[in-house]
């Protein structure tokens, strides 16, 4: 298992992702998922899935099962409707997040209920600390001002990080809407980072990044980004048997 004792700052360009167009769904996978299988690109620490999805009007994912995964969905444009086998129903708007802790098993569906507009979101899966547990669901809306030119923690399982949604893993996802400003983030020793540019462009530690680009960090203490962009940042632990 790699230890990454030397600083790692690995850029994945938007065009290097595995992208598919199913008509109703346009999706790009940062890690192995579905039809895209690469044994060398399965996860980054506890971050197992990072999918950039756009669903056409009246399209969506029919009911399907999950287990033993922490699933966070961040909506960038449009509205995403959720239903699950636990009886939950919710609609998540831009800037909002949806959370499913699959635990021992849950089935859910996700649809774009608009007849005219698409919905764009990123769906992210994190490996839980332990398998099993009672399935759970949550969602929360955030105003754009809450993330303007600042890192806003939206879901976390780390002690001392105040968030409305709690993950069953020592991981935190933060979002930011950078408007011609700079932001800094400090990683604790041994932590992994994953920065994704959902829209716009920034300079990250001197590297130019555009829409759809991402950076994987290990043994890097400081991250500084400057520019105008919608950003998603994960701070995750390394996991046994993973990267």
N, C-alpha and C positions, 0 to 999 in steps of 0.2 A: 504494500500500500504506500503510495507516495506520501512523503512527509512535508514537502514544499518548504524546506528550511530556507531556501533562497527565494527572494521576492518574485512572485508570479503576477504578471499583468497581461493577460491573454485576451486579445480582442477577437470577437466573433462578429464579422460583418453581416449585415442584413441578408445579403445574397448567399452567404455560406450556410444559412439555416436550411432545413428540409421543408420546402413549401409545397402545398397541394391546393388545387382548386377543384372543389366538388360541386361547383355551381351555387348551391345554397350556402356553402362554407368555403372561405379562403383562410387557410391556416398555415402558420410557420412554426416549426418546432426547434427550440434551442437545444433540446436533448432528445435522446431516443424516445419515440412515442408512436404507437400504432404501426403504420406501414414503414416507418423510418426506424431501422435498427442499426446501431453502431456501438459495438461493445466498448469502444474507447470513449464514447460520449453518452454515458448513462445518467450521470448526476454531477453536481458540484457540491460536495459536502452533503448536507441534509436536503438540499434543493434538488428534487427529482424531475420535475416537469416545469417548463416555462413555454406556454403556447400563446401565440399572438393570433387571435381569431377575429374574423369579421363574418357575421351571419346576415344573410340577405333578409329582406322583409318577409315576414310570415314563416321564416325558416327556424330550425332549431334542432337540438339533440333530444330524441325521444327518450323515454324512461330507460335507464341503464344502471347497473349496480357498481358500487365501489366498496372497498374495505381497507382498513389499516393505512389510511392516508389523510393528511391534513390538506384540504383544498381551499385555496383562496382565489377569488375572482375579482378583478379590479376593472370597472367599466370606464372606458375612455369616451365613448360616444354612443348615443341611443339609450335604450332601456332593455334590460335583461330580466325575463320572468322565470322564476324558480318554483318548482313543486317537488315534493319528495314523499317517500313512504312513511315518514314520521308525521305527516299532515301539515307540514310547513308550506306556506305560499308567500312569495314576496316579489317585488319588482325593484330592481336596483338601477339607479340613475347615474349619469356621469359623475365621476369622483367618488362614487360609493363602492363598498366592498361587500362581498357575499362569502360566507365561510361554511364549509361542510367538514365536520370531523367524522370520517366514515366509520371508524372503530370496527365493531364486529360485523357491520354491514348496513348499507343504506342504498336505496334506489332513488334516483332523481331525474328530472328533466329540466332543460334550459331552453327557452324559446324567445325569439324576437316577436313580440306581439304586435309590432307596428306593420301596417299593410304597405307602407311607403318608404320608410327609412331603415337603413341597416343599423346593426349594433356592433361596436368594436370594443373588445375587451382582451385582457390577458388573464389566462387561467394558470395558476401556479400550484404545484403539489409539493408538500414537504413530508419527508419521512417522520413518523411520530417517534417519541422516545421509546414507547412500548406498543406491542401489538395488542389488539382487542380494545376494550373499553366501550362505553355507551355512546352510540352515535349522537351527534349534535349539529345544530344549524344556527347561524346568526347572520345578521346583515346590519350595515350602518352607513348612513349618508354623511358626507362631509361637504362643507362649503368650500368653494375654490380658494377663498381667502385664507383658509386654514393651512394650505400647502404652498401658498405663494411665497417664493424665495426662502423657503425653510423646509427642513425634513420633517414630515409628519408621520409619526408611527401609527399605523392603522391596524396591525395585528401582531401579536407577540406572545411568546411563552417564556420570555426572559424575566427573571426577578427584577423588580424595580422599574420596569418599562410600563408606563400607564397607557393602556389602550382599551377600546371598547370591545375588542374581540381577542380572546385568549386561545393561543395555539398549544397543542400538546407536544411541543418541542422547544428547545432553547434557541429559537430563531425569531427574527423580527423583520417585517417588511415595512419600509418607509416609502413615501411618495413625495414628490415636489413638483411645483410648477415654477420653473425658473424663468424670469423675465429680465434678461440682460444683467444678471447678477452672478455672484459666486457663492458656492456652498462648500463647506468642508465636512468631512466625516472621518472619525478616528476609530479604527478597528482594534479590539483587544487582541493580545497575542494568541495565536492559534486559531483565529476565526477566519472564515471564508467570506468573500463578498461577491455579489453579482449585481452589476449595474446595467439597466436596460433603458435605452432612449426610445420612448414610445412615440414621440413626435418632436421635431425640431433638431437642433444641433448644439453641441457643447464641446469644450475642450476638457478632457479628463486627464489629470496628471500629465498634461502636455500633448495628449493624443486627441486628434479630431474624430468626433463621433457624430453620426447622423441618425435619422429615423431608422429604427430596426436594428441598430448596432448594439452590441453588449460587450461588457468586460468582466472577466473572471479574475478575482484577486485572491491571493494567498500570501501570507507573511508580508503583507503591505499594511503599514500602520495608518497612513494618511491618504485620503482621497479628496481631491479638490476639483470641482467642476465649475465651469464658467460658460455662460451662454444663455440661450432661450430655448427651453425644451420641457416636455413632460417626462419625468423620470421615475423609475421604480428601482429601489435599492434593497437587496436582501443582505442580512448579516446572519450567517448560519454557522453551526458547528461542523467540524469534520465528523464523519460517522464511520464506525468499524466496517471494514470491507468495502468502503466507497472511496471516492477520490479525496 
